[in-house]
Amino acid sequence: MRLVQFQTEDGRRRVGRVSEDGGELLVLRDTESVYALARDAIVQGPDLFRLVEARLSGETADYDALVAEKRLLPPLDHPDPARCLVSGTGLTHLGSADARDQMHRKAAEEGEEALSDSMKMFKWGLEGGKPAGGGPGASPEWFYKGDGAIVVPPEQPLVMPDFAEDGGEEPELVGLYVIAPDGTPSRAGYALGNEFSDHVLERRNYLYLAHSKLRPCSIGPELLVGELPGDVRGTSRILRGEEVVWDTEFVSGEVNMCHSLANLEHHHFKYPQHRRPGDVHIHFFGAANLSFSAGIRVEPGDLFEVSAPAFGRPLRNRLARADAQAAAVHGL
């Protein structure tokens, strides 16, 4: 089951279940947001599938029209954007066999101290990211992106700051969560995401990673409810006008990761401040590849497109650059 949030022509918020053929949305009654729907499911069940079926109204919405008129919303948000934490984790995907072989050879020949900090963390993930028995394993990298105000709806532009050195895509899977009244993290589902970072800044020095992540991002358009397929394969494309300047497969899901999803979730939600009742969490699970690593340099106007069959319609956003803004601090 896949859900979509959208706006009606008169600006009201609605939620719809994607039809079997993907051409229309089956609109839910008495449901203005996935957030409210998830909270109701937590109290009543939890059984999001059953609640969605019970609320089908018989009304439908034209999916193509919603896309063309840019009336899609992110698949989960919070009425107060400050109560939505956007974060992520990196070094979670296996990468190529060659890269792993090179790492192991270097460690064997020169000792683990010869590895970079990033490669050490990747090695810890390979060795302990999927612990037997499902208990906690190696802790992954973690980073903060912002609050709900940075989440850009599908079909809307991703705007890099005027001071940014790059605005590159990062195609990823995203976990979407609502914290229950008793503090239990409740997963509403998964979505496609474009985590969007400044890779030029990050490459200069890995201590700039935190700065490079303070950028907008986009998720959706569809929320996949239920279990995530173990092997997710999709496509990441960049279009410049009619020209395709980047088109490659990206892989995700636990088969292609060195951490289990349960391990990533454990290390995110082990912190009490991440279990505040009523909060929303949008957590990126890491990218397997990106165009920057292949030498592609994006330009304002380029269109990012991230797609995977399991998630229905593609996530699309055009790159833009903000005008210069003053950031002076005034004393009081």
C-alpha positions as CSV (number, residue, x, y, z in Angstrom):
1,M,0.0,0.0,0.0
2,R,1.2,3.5,-0.9
3,L,-0.1,6.8,0.4
4,V,0.2,10.3,-1.0
5,Q,-0.5,13.7,0.6
6,F,-1.7,16.5,-1.6
7,Q,-3.6,19.8,-1.8
8,T,-6.9,20.3,-3.4
9,E,-7.4,23.1,-5.8
10,D,-8.8,25.3,-3.0
11,G,-5.8,24.6,-0.8
12,R,-7.2,21.9,1.5
13,R,-5.0,19.0,2.5
14,R,-6.0,15.4,1.7
15,V,-4.5,11.9,1.8
16,G,-5.1,9.3,-0.9
17,R,-4.2,5.7,-1.4
18,V,-2.6,5.0,-4.8
19,S,-4.8,2.9,-7.0
20,E,-3.7,-0.5,-8.4
21,D,-2.9,1.0,-11.8
22,G,-1.2,4.0,-10.3
23,G,-3.3,6.5,-12.2
24,E,-5.4,7.9,-9.5
25,L,-5.7,8.4,-5.7
26,L,-8.5,6.9,-3.6
27,V,-9.2,9.7,-1.2
28,L,-9.6,9.0,2.5
29,R,-12.4,10.7,4.4
30,D,-11.8,12.7,7.6
31,T,-8.1,12.6,7.0
32,E,-6.1,15.8,6.4
33,S,-2.6,14.4,6.9
34,V,-0.6,11.2,7.2
35,Y,0.5,12.5,10.6
36,A,-3.0,12.5,11.9
37,L,-3.7,9.1,10.3
38,A,-0.6,7.6,11.9
39,R,-1.5,9.0,15.3
40,D,-5.0,7.5,15.0
41,A,-3.5,4.2,14.0
42,I,-1.2,4.2,17.0
43,V,-4.2,4.8,19.4
44,Q,-6.6,2.4,17.7
45,G,-4.4,-0.5,16.7
46,P,-1.9,-0.1,15.5
47,D,-3.0,-1.2,12.1
48,L,-2.5,1.4,9.4
49,F,-3.7,-0.9,6.6
50,R,-7.0,-1.5,8.3
51,L,-7.6,2.2,9.1
52,V,-6.9,3.3,5.5
53,E,-9.3,0.7,4.2
54,A,-12.0,1.8,6.6
55,R,-11.6,5.5,5.6
56,L,-11.9,5.1,1.8
57,S,-14.5,7.6,0.7
58,G,-15.2,6.6,-2.8
59,E,-13.8,9.9,-4.0
60,T,-10.8,9.9,-6.4
61,A,-8.1,12.4,-7.4
62,D,-6.3,12.6,-10.8
63,Y,-2.7,11.8,-9.9
64,D,-1.4,13.2,-13.2
65,A,-3.1,16.5,-12.5
66,L,-1.6,16.7,-9.0
67,V,1.8,16.3,-10.5
68,A,1.4,18.7,-13.3
69,E,-0.1,21.4,-11.0
70,K,2.5,20.8,-8.4
71,R,0.0,20.1,-5.6
72,L,1.9,17.1,-4.1
73,L,3.1,17.4,-0.5
74,P,5.8,15.4,1.3
75,P,4.4,12.0,2.4
76,L,4.8,12.8,6.1
77,D,5.1,16.2,7.9
78,H,4.3,17.8,11.2
79,P,1.9,20.7,11.8
80,D,4.8,22.4,13.6
81,P,7.9,22.0,11.4
82,A,10.1,22.6,14.4
83,R,8.9,19.2,15.8
84,C,10.1,17.3,12.7
85,L,13.8,16.1,12.9
86,V,15.5,15.5,9.6
87,S,18.6,13.4,10.0
88,G,20.6,10.6,8.2
89,T,23.3,8.1,8.3
90,G,26.1,7.4,5.9
91,L,28.6,4.7,5.1
92,T,25.8,2.1,5.2
93,H,25.9,0.6,1.7
94,L,28.3,-2.0,0.5
95,G,29.7,-0.3,-2.5
96,S,31.7,-2.1,-5.1
97,A,33.5,-5.4,-4.4
98,D,36.7,-3.7,-5.7
99,A,36.5,-0.9,-3.0
100,R,36.0,-3.5,-0.3
101,D,38.9,-5.7,-1.6
102,Q,41.2,-2.7,-1.6
103,M,40.2,-1.8,1.9
104,H,40.9,-5.3,3.2
105,R,44.2,-5.6,1.4
106,K,45.4,-2.3,2.8
107,A,44.3,-3.3,6.3
108,A,46.1,-6.6,6.0
109,E,49.3,-5.2,4.6
110,E,49.6,-2.0,6.7
111,G,47.3,-2.5,9.7
112,E,44.0,-0.9,10.5
113,E,45.6,2.4,11.5
114,A,46.4,3.0,7.8
115,L,42.7,3.3,7.0
116,S,41.0,6.7,6.9
117,D,38.4,7.4,9.6
118,S,35.7,6.9,7.0
119,M,37.0,3.5,5.9
120,K,37.4,2.4,9.5
121,M,33.7,3.2,10.1
122,F,32.8,1.4,6.9
123,K,34.8,-1.6,8.1
124,W,33.0,-1.6,11.5
125,G,29.7,-1.7,9.6
126,L,30.8,-4.6,7.5
127,E,31.9,-6.5,10.6
128,G,29.1,-5.6,13.0
129,G,26.3,-3.7,11.3
130,K,24.1,-6.8,11.0
131,P,24.5,-8.5,14.4
132,A,23.3,-12.1,14.8
133,G,20.0,-12.4,16.7
134,G,19.0,-8.9,15.8
135,G,20.5,-7.1,18.8
136,P,22.4,-3.8,18.6
137,G,25.4,-3.8,16.4
138,A,28.1,-1.3,15.3
139,S,27.0,2.3,15.6
140,P,26.8,4.0,12.2
141,E,27.7,7.6,11.2
142,W,24.9,10.0,12.0
143,F,24.2,13.6,10.8
144,Y,21.7,16.3,11.3
145,K,20.1,18.1,8.3
146,G,17.5,20.3,9.8
147,D,13.8,20.5,10.9
148,G,10.7,20.1,8.8
149,A,11.1,23.5,7.2
150,I,13.8,22.1,5.0
151,V,11.7,19.4,3.4
152,V,10.7,20.4,-0.1
153,P,7.6,18.8,-1.7
154,P,8.0,16.7,-4.9
155,E,8.1,18.7,-8.1
156,Q,9.3,21.8,-6.2
157,P,12.8,23.2,-6.6
158,L,15.8,22.3,-4.3
159,V,17.4,25.7,-3.6
160,M,21.1,25.7,-2.7
161,P,22.3,28.8,-0.7
162,D,24.1,31.5,-2.5
163,F,27.3,30.5,-0.7
164,A,27.1,26.8,-1.6
165,E,29.8,25.3,-3.7
166,D,27.7,22.4,-5.0
167,G,24.1,21.2,-4.9
168,G,24.3,17.5,-5.7
169,E,21.8,14.8,-5.4
170,E,21.9,11.8,-3.1
171,P,19.3,9.2,-4.0
172,E,18.3,7.3,-0.8
173,L,15.6,5.4,1.0
174,V,14.0,7.2,3.9
175,G,12.3,6.0,7.1
176,L,9.3,8.1,8.3
177,Y,8.3,7.9,12.0
178,V,5.8,9.3,14.5
179,I,6.6,9.0,18.2
180,A,3.7,7.5,20.1
181,P,2.3,9.0,23.3
182,D,4.3,6.6,25.4
183,G,7.6,7.5,23.6
184,T,7.7,4.5,21.3
185,P,9.0,5.2,17.8
186,S,6.3,4.1,15.3
187,R,7.3,3.7,11.6
188,A,4.7,5.0,9.2
189,G,6.6,3.6,6.2
190,Y,9.4,4.4,3.8
191,A,9.8,6.8,0.9
192,L,12.3,7.8,-1.8
193,G,14.5,10.7,-0.9
194,N,17.0,13.1,-2.4
195,E,19.2,14.1,0.5
196,F,21.0,16.9,-1.4
197,S,24.3,18.0,-0.1
198,D,27.3,20.2,-0.9
199,H,29.9,17.6,-2.0
200,V,32.6,20.1,-2.9
201,L,32.6,21.5,0.6
202,E,32.5,18.0,2.1
203,R,35.4,16.8,0.0
204,R,37.6,19.6,1.1
205,N,37.7,18.3,4.7
206,Y,35.5,15.6,6.3
207,L,35.1,17.9,9.3
208,Y,32.9,20.1,6.9
209,L,30.4,17.2,6.6
210,A,28.1,18.8,9.2
211,H,28.1,22.1,7.2
212,S,27.5,20.3,3.9
213,K,24.4,18.6,5.2
214,L,22.6,21.8,6.2
215,R,20.7,22.0,3.0
216,P,17.1,21.3,1.9
217,C,16.0,17.8,0.9
218,S,13.0,16.2,-0.7
219,I,11.1,13.0,-0.1
220,G,8.2,11.1,-1.7
221,P,5.9,11.5,-3.4
222,E,4.6,8.1,-2.1
223,L,4.8,6.5,1.4
224,L,5.3,2.8,1.2
225,V,3.5,1.2,4.1
226,G,4.6,-2.2,5.3
227,E,7.8,-4.1,4.9
228,L,10.7,-2.7,2.8
229,P,11.9,-5.1,0.0
230,G,15.3,-6.5,0.9
231,D,16.7,-5.6,-2.6
232,V,15.6,-2.2,-3.9
233,R,16.8,-1.2,-7.3
234,G,16.1,2.2,-8.8
235,T,17.3,4.8,-11.2
236,S,18.9,8.2,-10.5
237,R,18.8,10.6,-13.4
238,I,19.8,14.2,-14.1
239,L,18.3,16.1,-17.1
240,R,19.6,19.3,-18.5
241,G,16.9,20.5,-20.8
242,E,16.3,17.5,-23.1
243,E,19.7,16.0,-22.4
244,V,20.3,13.2,-19.9
245,V,23.6,14.0,-18.2
246,W,23.5,11.3,-15.6
247,D,21.5,8.0,-15.6
248,T,22.5,5.2,-13.4
249,E,21.1,2.4,-11.2
250,F,21.1,2.8,-7.5
251,V,20.6,0.0,-5.1
252,S,19.5,-0.1,-1.5
253,G,17.6,-2.3,0.9
254,E,19.3,-4.6,3.5
255,V,20.7,-7.0,0.8
256,N,22.9,-4.1,-0.4
257,M,23.7,-2.6,3.0
258,C,26.3,-3.3,5.7
259,H,23.8,-2.3,8.4
260,S,20.4,-3.7,9.1
261,L,17.6,-1.3,9.2
262,A,16.9,-2.4,12.8
263,N,20.4,-1.5,13.7
264,L,20.2,2.0,12.1
265,E,16.8,2.6,13.9
266,H,18.2,1.4,17.2
267,H,21.1,3.8,17.1
268,H,18.9,6.7,16.1
269,F,16.2,6.2,18.7
270,K,18.4,5.1,21.6
271,Y,18.7,8.8,22.4
272,P,15.8,10.0,24.7
273,Q,15.6,13.3,22.9
274,H,14.6,11.3,19.8
275,R,11.6,9.8,21.5
276,R,9.6,12.8,22.4
277,P,5.9,12.0,22.1
278,G,4.2,13.5,19.0
279,D,7.4,14.3,17.1
280,V,8.1,13.3,13.5
281,H,11.4,11.9,12.3
282,I,12.6,11.7,8.7
283,H,15.7,9.6,8.6
284,F,17.8,9.0,5.5
285,F,19.5,5.6,5.3
286,G,22.4,6.5,3.1
287,A,23.3,6.7,-0.6
288,A,25.1,4.0,-2.7
289,N,26.2,6.3,-5.5
290,L,26.0,9.9,-6.7
291,S,26.8,11.8,-9.8
292,F,29.5,14.0,-8.1
293,S,31.7,10.9,-7.7
294,A,31.5,10.3,-11.4
295,G,32.7,13.8,-12.2
296,I,29.2,15.3,-13.0
297,R,28.8,19.0,-12.0
298,V,25.2,20.0,-11.7
299,E,23.9,23.4,-12.8
300,P,20.8,25.5,-11.8
301,G,17.9,24.3,-13.9
302,D,19.0,20.7,-13.9
303,L,16.2,18.2,-13.0
304,F,16.9,15.5,-10.5
305,E,14.8,12.3,-10.8
306,V,14.9,9.4,-8.4
307,S,12.7,6.4,-9.1
308,A,12.2,2.8,-8.0
309,P,9.4,0.5,-9.0
310,A,8.4,-0.4,-5.4
311,F,7.7,3.3,-4.7
312,G,5.5,4.2,-7.6
313,R,5.9,7.7,-9.1
314,P,9.4,9.2,-9.3
315,L,10.7,12.0,-7.0
316,R,11.5,15.0,-9.1
317,N,13.0,18.4,-8.2
318,R,14.8,21.0,-10.2
319,L,18.0,22.7,-8.9
320,A,18.0,26.4,-8.2
321,R,20.3,28.8,-6.4
322,A,19.2,31.4,-3.9
323,D,20.0,35.1,-4.1
324,A,22.6,36.4,-1.7
325,Q,21.2,37.2,1.7
326,A,22.7,39.2,4.5
327,A,23.5,37.2,7.6
328,A,24.7,40.0,9.9
329,V,24.2,39.6,13.7
330,H,22.8,42.5,15.6
331,G,23.3,43.0,19.3
332,L,20.2,43.9,21.5
